[in-house]
Amino acid sequence: YQYLSRYKQKKNLDHFTFVPGKIEGTEKECLACLMEFCRRSNPSWTEISNFTHFLNFQLRKCENSVFCSPVVGDQFCGF
């Protein structure tokens, strides 16, 4: 949700890192955001769960990538 809400607000995500345990927004706002980005008209809980697991996996990979690190990342803005 932290990434998706910032993306929706067109904020720069190059220097943002997920903070576990940091609560942002309400449960209703989070669910609405997930449903919007899930791109299904009426997603089931399983579809939302699969979407969030896949997104989390991809974002963790991105955060740990050398290409997205503060040292090298400035050379690859938006990567």
C-alpha positions in Angstrom: 0.0 0.0 0.0 2.9 2.4 0.8 4.2 2.1 -2.7 0.8 2.1 -4.5 -0.5 5.1 -2.7 2.7 7.1 -3.5 2.6 5.9 -7.1 -1.1 7.0 -7.4 -0.1 10.5 -6.1 2.7 10.6 -8.7 5.4 10.8 -6.1 9.0 9.8 -6.9 9.6 6.3 -5.8 13.3 6.2 -6.5 14.3 7.0 -3.0 11.4 5.4 -1.1 11.8 2.2 0.9 9.0 0.3 2.5 8.9 0.7 6.3 7.5 -2.5 8.0 5.0 -1.7 10.8 4.4 1.8 9.6 0.6 2.3 9.4 -0.6 4.6 6.6 -4.2 5.2 5.7 -7.2 3.2 6.8 -8.1 -0.4 6.1 -10.8 0.9 3.7 -8.3 3.1 1.8 -5.8 0.3 1.6 -8.4 -2.2 0.2 -9.7 0.4 -2.3 -6.2 1.1 -3.5 -5.4 -2.7 -3.9 -8.7 -3.2 -5.7 -7.9 -0.3 -8.1 -4.4 -1.7 -9.0 -5.6 -5.3 -9.1 -7.4 -4.4 -12.3 -10.3 -6.8 -11.7 -13.9 -5.5 -11.7 -14.9 -7.7 -8.7 -11.8 -9.4 -7.4 -12.0 -12.3 -4.9 -10.0 -12.3 -1.7 -7.8 -14.9 -3.3 -7.1 -12.7 -6.3 -6.3 -9.7 -4.0 -4.0 -12.0 -1.9 -2.2 -13.3 -4.9 -1.8 -9.8 -6.3 -0.3 -8.5 -3.0 2.0 -11.5 -2.6 3.3 -11.1 -6.1 3.7 -7.3 -5.7 5.5 -7.7 -2.4 7.9 -10.3 -3.9 8.7 -8.0 -6.9 9.2 -4.9 -4.6 11.5 -6.8 -2.3 13.6 -7.8 -5.3 13.7 -4.2 -6.5 14.7 -2.8 -3.1 17.6 -5.4 -2.9 18.7 -4.8 -6.5 22.1 -3.1 -7.0 20.5 -1.1 -9.8 18.1 0.5 -7.3 20.6 1.2 -4.6 21.5 4.8 -3.6 25.0 4.3 -4.9 24.2 3.1 -8.4 20.5 4.0 -8.5 21.2 7.6 -9.4 22.6 6.4 -12.7 19.3 4.5 -13.5 16.6 7.0 -12.4 13.1 5.4 -12.7 14.6 1.9 -13.2 
